[in-house]
Amino acid sequence: MANVTGRDLDWFWRNWIYTTSRLDQAVDSVRARDDTTFLYLSNRGQMVLPVTLDLRYADGSTETRNLPVEMWSLGTRFTYRLATAKRLTSAVLDPKRIYPDSDRNNNTWKR
């Protein structure tokens, strides 16, 4: 599969096939400063997967951001820098509930 896709999929096989690791991604906190919002995310389990992030703003607009699995190569905590002057009202990890997250209670942040 890696040859066809051109991507390193070791993270997938290692977690899904060879271990009993669990996934628990979380939105720890959100802070805004000037025209930038910082989303502090963590991976509290042992499994790594990409992040799908649903963002809602005070003006009623929404957007979805997809973050690559490689972000977890830096460790279990990641700060996502969102360059926007819009006021964020909520952030939801895995909004379609596709991933097998073991604790969905920490997947949402609301203002």
C-alpha positions in Angstrom: 0.0 0.0 0.0 2.8 2.4 0.8 4.2 1.9 -2.7 0.9 2.8 -4.3 0.1 5.8 -2.1 3.7 7.1 -1.9 3.2 7.6 1.9 4.8 5.9 4.9 2.0 4.0 6.6 4.0 2.4 9.4 2.0 4.4 11.9 -1.2 2.7 10.7 0.0 -0.9 10.7 1.8 -0.5 14.0 -1.2 0.8 15.9 -4.1 -1.0 14.2 -2.6 -4.4 13.5 0.3 -5.1 15.8 -0.9 -3.6 19.1 -3.9 -3.1 21.3 -3.2 0.6 21.6 -6.1 2.9 22.3 -6.9 6.3 20.9 -7.8 9.4 23.0 -7.3 12.7 21.3 -8.3 15.8 23.2 -8.8 19.6 23.0 -7.0 20.7 26.1 -7.6 24.4 25.8 -8.0 27.3 23.4 -6.4 30.8 23.7 -6.7 33.8 21.4 -4.2 36.6 21.1 -4.5 39.4 18.5 -5.4 37.8 15.2 -4.2 34.2 16.1 -6.0 31.5 18.0 -4.0 28.7 19.6 -5.6 25.3 20.0 -3.8 23.0 22.5 -4.3 19.4 21.5 -3.1 16.2 23.1 -2.9 12.5 22.3 -3.7 10.9 25.7 -3.7 7.3 24.3 -0.9 5.3 22.6 -2.5 5.2 19.1 -1.8 8.0 16.6 -4.2 9.0 13.9 -4.6 12.2 11.9 -6.9 14.9 13.4 -10.1 16.2 11.9 -11.0 19.5 13.5 -14.4 21.2 13.1 -14.3 24.9 13.9 -17.2 27.2 14.5 -17.0 31.0 14.7 -19.1 33.7 16.3 -20.2 35.0 12.9 -21.9 31.6 12.3 -19.3 30.3 9.8 -17.7 26.9 10.1 -14.7 25.1 8.6 -13.0 21.8 8.9 -9.3 21.4 9.2 -7.4 18.1 8.6 -4.1 17.8 10.4 -1.6 15.1 9.4 -0.7 12.2 11.6 2.9 13.4 11.5 2.0 16.1 14.0 2.3 13.4 16.8 5.9 12.7 15.8 6.8 15.7 17.9 5.2 14.2 21.1 1.8 13.8 22.8 1.0 17.5 22.8 0.6 19.8 19.8 -0.3 23.5 19.5 -2.2 24.3 16.4 -1.9 27.9 15.3 -5.0 29.2 13.6 -4.3 32.5 11.9 -7.7 34.3 11.9 -9.2 37.4 13.4 -12.6 35.6 13.8 -13.7 34.7 17.3 -13.8 30.9 17.7 -16.8 29.6 19.7 -16.2 25.8 19.5 -13.7 23.2 18.3 -14.6 19.5 17.9 -12.2 16.7 17.2 -13.5 13.9 14.9 -16.9 15.6 14.4 -18.3 12.6 12.4 -17.2 10.2 15.1 -15.2 8.0 12.7 -12.2 7.2 14.9 -12.4 4.8 17.9 -11.7 7.5 20.5 -11.9 6.0 24.0 -13.1 9.2 25.7 -15.2 11.5 23.5 -15.9 13.8 26.5 -12.6 15.6 25.9 -13.0 16.1 22.1 -15.0 19.3 22.4 -14.1 22.8 23.5 -16.8 25.5 23.7 -16.6 29.2 24.6 
